[in-house]
Amino acid sequence: MEKRVNKEILLVSSGDLRLSANQSCWAAQEQMESQLTAALANLGWTVKRAHPYDSVKKHGFIDSQRMGMDIFRNIDPEQPLIVAESVWQYSHHVLAGLTTHRGPILTLANWSGQWPGLVGMLNLNGCLTKANVTYSTLWTENFNDDFFIRGLEQWLESGTIGHDQSHVRPFDLSLIPSADAEKGISFAKELRDKKVIMGVFDEGCMGMYNAIVPDELLHKTGFFKERLSQSALYAGMTRVKDEEAEKVLQWMLDKGVHFNWGSQPETELTRAQTLDQCKMYIAAVRIAAEFSCDTIGIQYQQGLKDLTVASDLVEGLLNNQDRPPVFSETGVELYAQEALPHFNEVDECAGLDGLVTYNLWRSLGFAGENTLHDIRWGEHYKGQSIDDFVWLLLISGAAPAAHFIDGYAGASSERQPPMYFRLGGGTLKGISKPGFIVWSRVYVIYNELHCDLGVAEVVALPAEETERRWNETTPEWPIMHVVLKGITRDQMMARHKANHIQVVYTDTEAGAHEACRIKAAALNELGLKVHFCGEVN
């Protein structure tokens, strides 16, 4: 970084679009900014907030794209700038300004699961990566640890931070067994020749620019978008008969799903909300069948959130092969005995990954159910034969019951937090079963599709530890405790280009490594640049 006489850092904080979320989370952001300001003061730098606290809105977040654009018009484009996040944020609020900012950029989050600041920062990093914006990134729990201070000093001195990414190596087809290569290549060629229809219910959820795959990149893989409207999904719900919704609900009750119903719809899950979700489930399958979609993604967060209940229970059902049967209006069963892979928050990178994985895993003799999760948080855990960093993966929707301990019988449906989901609706909540998984993330960089792949183990933590972690994050959502093989916390954070991570089970640890190799060969054949991360045999 060029030596500056005025050692001043600009600070911006992107927030949610929803006023209730910004107000609820502001106290955590204020505390985080105070700690950051003190840390910079100890190093001889001052902080200037580029936008003030709004006494009417009762928060100090950038809460719209236009607001972000106007703020960046009035700041020095050469000045060092920190985007500080302790909450979920909409990346497009600041993306426009960051694409034209010429000074050093640092994205920073506090290491906390309370409000998903880590998730927000990872999404922003993915958006900046796709937009070819140069940035550095950093995270900290207490703003005084050696890792943070060294990184901050490095950025203040040079304008960049060099993180350890020695866990990453490019995929080389010649270095895997020929049988694995043949399986992956054969699968990919067949998929690409047949072609895939990806149903997208309104693109671009919550400013996630990184979750939109340009059509010309998708087409090379054999995937083609069918652009659908969430208004059509809502209209489809109104045509579903009450007795059809009751049958879906009874199917879940017979499977043992517990619905935590109450009587106050503003704050509690109600039976009526669940029945509306059953209608959405039926409507989604019918629309998918009408357009011959192989996979679909519902945005929900903008548009449907003002009309009807959350889509999360729907998404979990769609992603499970064993799910309530859905019939056309003429009585024909749709996608019989099949999952209809769903990509949460219309994350098209996850949609590509999820459909490939579902079909490839089944061809290999594995269960195909897979889902994305948020990389929410994590801590080192010692006990129960575990002595490792255990990540907490969490997502509001899309997690299938096949991933849970005891399946549907181990699942419950809890009301979504009113702060984000005014009209309610339930989740499909459960604890992911122990076992070995392949994790992955498709992302866009330099206008090319890439994918990172690795092997991990889902571990069982004591009930009290699971409850503690749930209560530190969002207890209404399904949870997965994961140890990433051969990857440290900081390596993962430095490398990952999204808030989302895709996960799928295998039967054994050896099976996970084999399937990871075959999937790498398949994605490579589809034209993606593939990278192994951590310990992949």
C-alpha positions as CSV (number, residue, x, y, z in Angstrom):
1,M,0.0,0.0,0.0
2,E,1.3,3.4,-0.9
3,K,2.5,5.3,2.2
4,R,-0.2,7.8,3.2
5,V,0.3,10.9,5.3
6,N,-3.2,10.7,6.5
7,K,-3.5,7.2,8.0
8,E,-7.2,6.9,7.7
9,I,-9.3,3.8,6.7
10,L,-12.7,4.1,5.2
11,L,-15.3,1.7,6.6
12,V,-18.6,0.5,5.0
13,S,-21.0,-2.1,6.1
14,S,-23.5,-3.7,3.8
15,G,-26.7,-4.9,5.4
16,D,-30.0,-6.7,4.7
17,L,-32.8,-5.3,2.6
18,R,-35.3,-6.1,5.4
19,L,-35.6,-3.3,8.0
20,S,-36.4,-5.8,10.8
21,A,-33.2,-7.7,10.2
22,N,-31.0,-4.6,10.0
23,Q,-32.5,-3.3,13.3
24,S,-32.2,-6.6,15.1
25,C,-28.5,-7.1,14.0
26,W,-27.3,-3.5,14.4
27,A,-26.0,-3.9,18.0
28,A,-23.7,-6.8,17.0
29,Q,-22.4,-4.7,14.1
30,E,-21.8,-1.7,16.3
31,Q,-19.8,-3.8,18.8
32,M,-17.7,-5.4,16.0
33,E,-16.9,-2.0,14.5
34,S,-15.8,-0.7,17.9
35,Q,-13.4,-3.6,18.3
36,L,-12.0,-3.1,14.8
37,T,-11.5,0.6,15.3
38,A,-9.6,-0.1,18.5
39,A,-7.4,-2.7,16.7
40,L,-6.6,-0.2,14.0
41,A,-5.9,2.6,16.5
42,N,-3.3,0.4,18.2
43,L,-1.6,0.2,14.8
44,G,-1.7,4.0,14.3
45,W,-4.7,4.2,12.0
46,T,-8.0,5.9,12.3
47,V,-11.4,4.8,10.9
48,K,-13.8,7.0,9.0
49,R,-17.3,5.6,8.5
50,A,-18.3,6.3,5.0
51,H,-22.0,6.4,5.9
52,P,-23.7,7.5,9.2
53,Y,-26.1,5.8,11.5
54,D,-29.7,6.5,10.5
55,S,-31.7,7.6,13.5
56,V,-35.0,7.0,11.7
57,K,-34.2,3.5,10.4
58,K,-32.3,2.8,13.7
59,H,-29.3,1.2,12.0
60,G,-26.2,2.1,10.1
61,F,-26.2,-0.4,7.3
62,I,-26.2,0.2,3.5
63,D,-29.6,-1.2,2.7
64,S,-30.0,-0.7,-1.0
65,Q,-28.0,-0.7,-4.2
66,R,-28.7,3.0,-4.9
67,M,-27.6,3.9,-1.4
68,G,-24.3,2.1,-1.9
69,M,-23.7,3.7,-5.3
70,D,-24.3,7.2,-3.9
71,I,-22.0,6.6,-0.9
72,F,-19.1,5.4,-3.2
73,R,-19.6,8.5,-5.4
74,N,-18.6,10.7,-2.5
75,I,-15.5,8.9,-1.2
76,D,-11.9,9.0,-2.2
77,P,-11.6,6.1,-4.7
78,E,-7.9,5.7,-3.8
79,Q,-8.4,5.4,-0.1
80,P,-7.9,2.1,1.7
81,L,-11.4,0.6,2.4
82,I,-12.7,-2.1,4.7
83,V,-16.1,-3.8,4.2
84,A,-16.9,-4.9,7.8
85,E,-19.6,-7.6,8.2
86,S,-21.1,-9.2,11.3
87,V,-24.4,-9.9,9.6
88,W,-25.9,-11.4,6.5
89,Q,-25.7,-8.8,3.8
90,Y,-26.9,-8.2,0.2
91,S,-23.7,-8.0,-1.8
92,H,-25.2,-5.9,-4.6
93,H,-25.6,-3.1,-2.1
94,V,-21.8,-2.5,-2.3
95,L,-20.7,-4.4,-5.4
96,A,-21.2,-1.6,-7.9
97,G,-19.0,0.8,-5.8
98,L,-16.3,-1.8,-5.2
99,T,-16.0,-2.5,-8.9
100,T,-14.7,1.1,-9.4
101,H,-12.9,1.6,-6.1
102,R,-9.1,1.8,-6.9
103,G,-7.7,1.7,-3.4
104,P,-7.0,-1.5,-1.4
105,I,-10.1,-3.4,-0.4
106,L,-10.4,-5.6,2.7
107,T,-13.4,-7.7,3.4
108,L,-13.6,-8.6,7.1
109,A,-16.0,-10.6,9.4
110,N,-16.1,-11.4,13.1
111,W,-15.8,-15.1,13.9
112,S,-19.3,-15.6,15.3
113,G,-22.3,-17.7,14.5
114,Q,-24.9,-15.4,16.1
115,W,-25.7,-13.4,12.9
116,P,-24.2,-14.8,9.7
117,G,-21.5,-12.3,9.1
118,L,-19.1,-15.0,8.0
119,V,-21.7,-16.2,5.5
120,G,-22.2,-12.6,4.3
121,M,-18.5,-12.0,3.8
122,L,-18.0,-15.3,1.9
123,N,-20.9,-14.4,-0.4
124,L,-19.3,-10.9,-1.0
125,N,-16.0,-12.6,-1.7
126,G,-17.6,-14.8,-4.3
127,C,-19.2,-11.9,-5.9
128,L,-16.0,-9.9,-6.0
129,T,-14.2,-12.9,-7.4
130,K,-16.7,-13.3,-10.2
131,A,-16.6,-9.6,-11.0
132,N,-12.7,-9.7,-11.2
133,V,-12.3,-7.2,-8.3
134,T,-9.0,-7.4,-6.4
135,Y,-9.6,-7.7,-2.7
136,S,-8.1,-9.2,0.5
137,T,-10.0,-10.9,3.2
138,L,-9.7,-11.5,6.9
139,W,-11.6,-12.8,9.9
140,T,-11.2,-12.8,13.7
141,E,-12.9,-13.8,16.9
142,N,-11.6,-11.2,19.3
143,F,-9.7,-8.7,17.1
144,N,-6.5,-9.3,19.0
145,D,-5.3,-12.8,17.9
146,D,-1.9,-13.1,16.2
147,F,-3.4,-14.3,12.9
148,F,-5.7,-11.3,12.6
149,I,-3.1,-8.7,13.7
150,R,-0.4,-10.1,11.3
151,G,-2.9,-10.1,8.5
152,L,-4.1,-6.6,9.3
153,E,-0.5,-5.3,9.5
154,Q,0.3,-6.9,6.2
155,W,-2.7,-5.3,4.5
156,L,-2.0,-1.8,6.0
157,E,1.6,-2.1,4.8
158,S,1.2,-3.6,1.3
159,G,-2.5,-3.5,0.4
160,T,-2.7,-7.3,0.2
161,I,-2.8,-10.4,2.4
162,G,-1.2,-13.6,1.4
163,H,-3.0,-16.6,2.9
164,D,-1.8,-20.2,2.9
165,Q,-3.5,-22.2,0.1
166,S,-1.1,-25.1,0.0
167,H,-4.1,-27.5,0.5
168,V,-5.2,-26.8,-3.1
169,R,-3.9,-28.6,-6.2
170,P,-5.2,-28.6,-9.8
171,F,-7.0,-31.8,-11.0
172,D,-4.9,-33.9,-13.4
173,L,-6.9,-36.6,-15.2
174,S,-3.7,-38.6,-15.8
175,L,-3.1,-39.0,-12.1
176,I,-6.3,-40.8,-11.2
177,P,-7.1,-44.5,-11.9
178,S,-8.1,-45.0,-15.5
179,A,-11.3,-46.8,-14.4
180,D,-12.4,-43.7,-12.4
181,A,-11.6,-41.4,-15.3
182,E,-13.6,-43.6,-17.7
183,K,-16.6,-43.6,-15.4
184,G,-16.6,-39.8,-15.0
185,I,-16.0,-39.0,-18.6
186,S,-18.7,-41.5,-19.8
187,F,-21.2,-40.0,-17.4
188,A,-20.5,-36.4,-18.4
189,K,-20.7,-37.1,-22.2
190,E,-24.1,-38.8,-21.8
191,L,-25.4,-35.9,-19.6
192,R,-24.1,-33.2,-22.0
193,D,-25.6,-35.0,-25.0
194,K,-29.0,-35.4,-23.4
195,K,-28.9,-31.8,-22.1
196,V,-30.5,-30.6,-18.8
197,I,-33.2,-28.1,-18.1
198,M,-32.7,-26.0,-15.0
199,G,-35.9,-24.3,-13.8
200,V,-35.1,-20.9,-12.3
201,F,-37.9,-19.2,-10.3
202,D,-36.6,-15.6,-10.6
203,E,-32.9,-15.1,-10.8
204,G,-30.6,-13.3,-8.4
205,C,-31.7,-13.9,-4.9
206,M,-30.6,-11.4,-2.2
207,G,-27.9,-9.8,-4.3
208,M,-26.0,-13.0,-4.8
209,Y,-24.3,-12.1,-8.1
210,N,-21.9,-15.0,-7.6
211,A,-24.9,-17.4,-7.7
212,I,-25.8,-16.5,-11.3
213,V,-24.0,-18.5,-13.9
214,P,-23.9,-16.8,-17.3
215,D,-25.9,-18.8,-19.9
216,E,-23.0,-19.1,-22.3
217,L,-20.9,-20.9,-19.6
218,L,-23.8,-23.2,-18.6
219,H,-24.6,-24.1,-22.2
220,K,-21.1,-25.6,-22.6
221,T,-21.9,-28.1,-19.9
222,G,-25.3,-29.1,-21.4
223,F,-27.4,-27.1,-18.9
224,F,-30.0,-24.7,-20.2
225,K,-32.2,-22.4,-18.1
226,E,-36.0,-22.3,-18.1
227,R,-36.7,-19.0,-16.6
228,L,-39.9,-19.2,-14.5
229,S,-41.7,-16.7,-12.4
230,Q,-42.5,-16.9,-8.7
231,S,-45.8,-15.3,-9.5
232,A,-46.7,-18.5,-11.5
233,L,-45.7,-20.6,-8.5
234,Y,-48.0,-18.6,-6.2
235,A,-50.8,-18.9,-8.8
236,G,-50.2,-22.6,-8.9
237,M,-50.6,-22.8,-5.2
238,T,-54.1,-21.3,-5.4
239,R,-55.2,-24.1,-7.8
240,V,-54.1,-26.9,-5.4
241,K,-57.1,-28.4,-3.6
242,D,-57.2,-28.5,0.1
243,E,-57.5,-32.3,0.2
244,E,-54.3,-32.6,-1.9
245,A,-52.4,-30.6,0.6
246,E,-53.9,-32.6,3.5
247,K,-52.6,-35.8,1.9
248,V,-49.0,-34.4,1.7
249,L,-49.2,-33.4,5.3
250,Q,-50.6,-36.7,6.4
251,W,-47.8,-38.5,4.5
252,M,-45.2,-36.5,6.6
253,L,-47.1,-37.2,9.8
254,D,-47.1,-40.9,9.0
255,K,-43.4,-40.8,8.5
256,G,-42.9,-39.3,12.0
257,V,-42.1,-35.6,11.2
258,H,-42.9,-33.5,14.2
259,F,-44.5,-30.1,13.5
260,N,-44.0,-27.6,16.3
261,W,-47.4,-25.9,15.8
262,G,-48.8,-23.0,17.8
263,S,-51.7,-20.6,17.6
264,Q,-50.0,-17.3,17.0
265,P,-49.1,-17.0,13.3
266,E,-47.0,-13.9,13.8
267,T,-44.4,-15.8,15.9
268,E,-45.4,-19.5,15.8
269,L,-45.7,-22.1,13.1
270,T,-49.4,-22.9,12.4
271,R,-51.0,-25.9,10.7
272,A,-52.4,-23.5,8.1
273,Q,-48.9,-22.4,7.3
274,T,-47.7,-25.9,6.8
275,L,-50.7,-26.7,4.6
276,D,-49.8,-23.7,2.4
277,Q,-46.3,-25.1,2.2
278,C,-47.8,-28.4,1.0
279,K,-49.6,-26.5,-1.7
280,M,-46.4,-24.9,-2.8
281,Y,-44.7,-28.3,-2.9
282,I,-47.4,-29.7,-5.2
283,A,-47.4,-26.5,-7.4
284,A,-43.6,-26.6,-7.8
285,V,-43.6,-30.2,-8.9
286,R,-46.4,-29.6,-11.4
287,I,-44.7,-26.5,-12.9
288,A,-41.4,-28.4,-13.1
289,A,-43.1,-31.3,-14.9
290,E,-44.9,-28.9,-17.3
291,F,-41.5,-27.5,-18.5
292,S,-39.7,-30.9,-18.2
293,C,-37.2,-29.5,-15.7
294,D,-34.5,-31.7,-14.3
295,T,-33.8,-29.4,-11.4
296,I,-35.4,-26.3,-10.0
297,G,-34.5,-23.4,-7.7
298,I,-37.0,-21.2,-5.8
299,Q,-35.8,-17.7,-4.8
300,Y,-38.5,-17.0,-2.2
301,Q,-36.6,-14.3,-0.3
302,Q,-37.7,-11.5,-2.5
303,G,-41.2,-11.5,-3.9
304,L,-42.8,-14.7,-2.4
305,K,-41.8,-13.5,1.1
306,D,-44.5,-10.8,0.8
307,L,-47.1,-13.2,-0.5
308,T,-46.9,-16.5,1.3
309,V,-45.1,-18.9,3.6
310,A,-41.4,-19.9,3.3
311,S,-40.2,-22.4,0.8
312,D,-37.8,-24.3,3.0
313,L,-40.0,-27.4,3.9
314,V,-40.8,-27.7,0.2
315,E,-37.1,-27.7,-0.7
316,G,-36.2,-30.4,1.7
317,L,-39.0,-32.6,0.4
318,L,-38.0,-32.0,-3.2
319,N,-34.4,-33.1,-2.5
320,N,-35.4,-36.4,-1.0
321,Q,-36.0,-39.4,-3.2
322,D,-38.6,-40.7,-0.7
323,R,-41.1,-37.9,-0.7
324,P,-44.9,-37.4,-0.8
325,P,-46.3,-38.4,-4.2
326,V,-47.5,-35.5,-6.4
327,F,-50.0,-36.0,-9.2
328,S,-50.9,-33.9,-12.2
329,E,-54.3,-32.4,-12.3
330,T,-55.3,-35.3,-14.5
331,G,-54.0,-37.9,-12.0
332,V,-50.6,-38.9,-13.4
333,E,-47.8,-39.2,-10.8
334,L,-45.0,-36.8,-11.5
335,Y,-41.3,-37.7,-11.0
336,A,-42.4,-41.0,-9.4
337,Q,-39.9,-42.4,-6.9
338,E,-37.4,-39.6,-7.8
339,A,-36.1,-36.6,-6.1
340,L,-36.5,-33.3,-7.9
341,P,-33.1,-31.7,-7.0
342,H,-33.6,-28.2,-5.7
343,F,-31.0,-25.5,-5.4
344,N,-31.8,-23.2,-2.4
345,E,-31.9,-19.4,-3.1
346,V,-31.7,-20.1,-6.8
347,D,-27.9,-20.6,-6.5
348,E,-27.2,-21.8,-10.0
349,C,-23.7,-23.0,-9.1
350,A,-25.3,-25.3,-6.6
351,G,-28.0,-26.3,-9.2
352,L,-25.4,-27.4,-11.6
353,D,-23.5,-29.3,-8.9
354,G,-26.6,-30.8,-7.3
355,L,-28.0,-32.3,-10.5
356,V,-24.7,-33.7,-11.6
357,T,-24.1,-35.2,-8.2
358,Y,-27.6,-36.7,-7.8
359,N,-27.4,-38.5,-11.1
360,L,-23.7,-39.5,-10.8
361,W,-24.0,-40.9,-7.3
362,R,-27.0,-43.0,-8.3
363,S,-25.0,-44.4,-11.3
364,L,-22.3,-45.3,-8.8
365,G,-24.7,-47.1,-6.5
366,F,-24.8,-44.4,-3.8
367,A,-27.8,-42.5,-2.5
368,G,-28.1,-39.4,-4.6
369,E,-29.6,-37.0,-2.1
370,N,-27.5,-33.9,-1.7
371,T,-27.8,-30.3,-0.6
372,L,-26.1,-27.0,-0.2
373,H,-25.4,-25.6,3.3
374,D,-24.1,-22.3,4.5
375,I,-20.6,-22.3,5.9
376,R,-21.9,-20.7,9.1
377,W,-19.2,-21.0,11.8
378,G,-17.1,-23.6,13.6
379,E,-14.9,-24.3,16.7
380,H,-12.4,-26.8,17.8
381,Y,-14.0,-29.7,19.7
382,K,-12.3,-32.2,21.9
383,G,-14.2,-35.3,23.2
384,Q,-16.1,-38.3,21.9
385,S,-12.9,-39.4,20.1
386,I,-12.8,-36.1,18.3
387,D,-9.9,-33.6,18.6
388,D,-10.4,-31.3,15.6
389,F,-11.9,-28.2,14.2
390,V,-15.6,-29.0,13.6
391,W,-17.5,-26.8,11.2
392,L,-21.1,-26.0,11.7
393,L,-23.0,-26.2,8.4
394,L,-26.5,-24.8,8.4
395,I,-29.1,-23.9,5.8
396,S,-32.8,-22.8,6.1
397,G,-34.0,-25.1,3.3
398,A,-33.1,-27.9,0.9
399,A,-31.6,-30.4,3.4
400,P,-33.2,-33.8,2.6
401,A,-34.5,-36.1,5.4
402,A,-32.2,-38.8,4.0
403,H,-29.3,-36.8,5.6
404,F,-30.8,-36.9,9.1
405,I,-30.3,-39.3,11.9
406,D,-33.5,-41.4,11.8
407,G,-34.6,-39.7,8.6
408,Y,-38.1,-38.2,8.6
409,A,-38.7,-39.6,12.1
410,G,-35.7,-37.5,13.3
411,A,-37.0,-34.4,11.6
412,S,-39.1,-31.5,12.9
413,S,-40.6,-28.4,11.3
414,E,-40.0,-25.1,13.2
415,R,-41.3,-21.7,12.3
416,Q,-38.8,-19.5,10.4
417,P,-37.6,-16.5,12.4
418,P,-40.1,-13.6,12.0
419,M,-37.2,-11.2,11.5
420,Y,-36.6,-12.7,8.1
421,F,-39.9,-14.5,7.4
422,R,-42.9,-12.4,8.2
423,L,-45.5,-14.8,6.9
424,G,-44.0,-17.8,8.6
425,G,-43.7,-21.4,7.3
426,G,-41.6,-24.2,8.6
427,T,-38.2,-25.7,8.0
428,L,-37.2,-29.3,7.8
429,K,-34.9,-29.6,10.7
430,G,-32.7,-32.5,11.7
431,I,-29.2,-33.5,12.7
432,S,-27.0,-34.9,9.9
433,K,-26.0,-38.5,10.4
434,P,-22.3,-39.4,11.0
435,G,-20.5,-40.6,7.8
436,F,-18.2,-39.6,5.0
437,I,-19.1,-37.0,2.4
438,V,-17.8,-35.3,-0.7
439,W,-18.0,-31.6,-0.5
440,S,-17.8,-29.2,-3.4
441,R,-18.4,-25.7,-4.7
442,V,-18.8,-24.5,-8.3
443,Y,-17.9,-20.9,-8.9
444,V,-17.1,-18.4,-11.6
445,I,-13.7,-16.7,-12.0
446,Y,-12.3,-14.9,-15.0
447,N,-15.5,-15.9,-16.8
448,E,-14.8,-19.6,-16.4
449,L,-16.5,-22.3,-14.4
450,H,-14.4,-23.8,-11.6
451,C,-15.1,-26.4,-8.9
452,D,-13.3,-27.1,-5.7
453,L,-13.7,-30.7,-4.3
454,G,-12.8,-32.4,-1.1
455,V,-13.6,-35.2,1.3
456,A,-15.0,-34.7,4.8
457,E,-16.4,-36.5,7.7
458,V,-19.7,-35.7,9.4
459,V,-19.3,-36.4,13.1
460,A,-21.7,-36.9,16.0
461,L,-21.4,-34.4,18.8
462,P,-23.1,-34.8,22.2
463,A,-26.6,-33.6,22.3
464,E,-25.7,-30.7,24.7
465,E,-23.0,-29.5,22.3
466,T,-25.3,-29.7,19.3
467,E,-27.9,-27.6,21.2
468,R,-25.2,-25.1,22.2
469,R,-24.1,-24.7,18.6
470,W,-27.7,-24.4,17.4
471,N,-28.4,-21.7,20.0
472,E,-25.3,-19.8,18.9
473,T,-26.7,-19.7,15.4
474,T,-30.2,-20.5,14.1
475,P,-31.9,-23.4,16.1
476,E,-34.8,-23.7,13.6
477,W,-32.5,-24.9,10.8
478,P,-31.0,-28.4,9.9
479,I,-27.4,-28.8,11.1
480,M,-24.3,-30.7,10.0
481,H,-21.1,-31.1,12.1
482,V,-18.2,-31.5,9.7
483,V,-14.5,-32.1,9.8
484,L,-12.8,-31.1,6.5
485,K,-10.0,-33.5,5.8
486,G,-6.6,-31.8,5.4
487,I,-7.9,-28.3,5.5
488,T,-7.5,-25.8,8.4
489,R,-10.1,-23.2,9.3
490,D,-8.1,-20.4,7.8
491,Q,-7.2,-22.2,4.6
492,M,-10.9,-22.9,4.0
493,M,-11.9,-19.3,4.6
494,A,-9.1,-17.9,2.4
495,R,-10.0,-20.2,-0.5
496,H,-13.8,-20.6,-0.6
497,K,-15.6,-18.4,-3.1
498,A,-19.2,-18.6,-1.8
499,N,-21.4,-18.7,1.3
500,H,-22.6,-22.1,0.1
501,I,-21.0,-25.6,0.1
502,Q,-22.5,-28.7,-1.5
503,V,-22.5,-32.0,0.4
504,V,-23.3,-35.6,-0.4
505,Y,-22.9,-38.9,1.5
506,T,-21.0,-42.0,0.5
507,D,-21.1,-45.4,2.2
508,T,-17.4,-45.5,3.3
509,E,-14.3,-43.3,3.5
510,A,-12.7,-45.1,0.6
511,G,-16.0,-44.7,-1.4
512,A,-15.8,-40.9,-0.8
513,H,-12.3,-40.7,-2.2
514,E,-13.3,-42.8,-5.2
515,A,-16.5,-40.8,-5.9
516,C,-14.6,-37.6,-5.5
517,R,-12.1,-38.6,-8.2
518,I,-14.9,-39.8,-10.5
519,K,-16.9,-36.5,-10.0
520,A,-13.7,-34.5,-10.7
521,A,-13.3,-36.4,-14.0
522,A,-16.9,-35.8,-14.9
523,L,-16.8,-32.0,-14.2
524,N,-13.5,-31.8,-16.0
525,E,-15.1,-33.4,-19.1
526,L,-18.0,-30.9,-18.8
527,G,-15.4,-28.1,-19.1
528,L,-15.0,-27.0,-15.5
529,K,-11.5,-26.3,-14.1
530,V,-11.4,-28.6,-11.1
531,H,-9.2,-28.4,-7.9
532,F,-8.8,-30.9,-5.2
533,C,-8.7,-29.4,-1.7
534,G,-7.2,-31.1,1.3
535,E,-6.8,-34.9,1.6
536,V,-8.1,-36.5,-1.6
537,N,-6.6,-39.9,-2.3
